[in-house]
Amino acid sequence: MCVHPVTCLVSLMTIRYSRCPEVGQSSLASPIASTMRAILLISFLFVSATARAADLTVFVLDRNGKPLQGAVVLVDSSVQGARPAAVMEATVAQEKLRFVPDVTVVGLGAKVNFSNLDTWDHHVILGVMGAGGVYLDPGQNTQFRLAGRLRNKPPASDSKVLSQPGPYLLGCHFHGSMHGHIYVADTPWAKLSGEDGKVMVQGVPEGPARIRIWHPDQIVDGAPTAVLVADNMRTMTISTQIVPVPRKTVPSGDSYFSLAPASSQISVKSLAHTK
Ligand SMILES: [Cu+2]
């Protein structure tokens, strides 16, 4: 199918005159020709009413002008057009005393699976995140414990459906330094920035839109940025006031059965026995 109204009209005219060179227009009076013309006309009207879409590249910068990794970029658009499918299932692992990935972006109502890949127990404390990086209402948190993994056995797992938009905080009673984040997006255009602070948001209808940024280390929500998505406006840079907290590097070694440093093992075991 043609993708632009003008192209569509040209296609319609081409078919009209190229299919019946000998008999001319009189043949178009037949029922088949009339049906074809009606289909093409409907297609033309449909395409005319649907905006073209663009792939939007956004660079997110921190307060010091450096690329901001781990920022959730959300694009809102009320322009009519196709919407991409949201991510409706994801997995967060507990590995080497970390939540991996440390930020996960899913759609509203998505199912998130949690698996403990370490050989010691962890909790999953899951709750809506408030300002300042704490649980909004600890009394409303979901909590469950996942046993440490045994060799040749599948990891302990559980899942939760997240039906409230916005950021969720993950934690563990045993290991206070373990924190993870899940962002439940209320728009189908939601992506996580990489090391270069860059995201590509695909299939945004051309026209007015706004961009929101969220990051685990932000103090307050920033103001949305209004944009006009068009042929000549597909790349933009957004500066934020966010100062990211340096993340710990992941220890190397076997993913499932590497052990924590000796001091951590003692700490983990003694804590485990108090529970
Ligand atoms: Cu833990």
Boltz pocket constraint, residues with backbone or C-beta under 6 A from the ligand:
constraints:
  - pocket:
      binder: B
      contacts: [[A, 121], [A, 122], [A, 123], [A, 172], [A, 173], [A, 174], [A, 175], [A, 178]]
      max_distance: 6.0
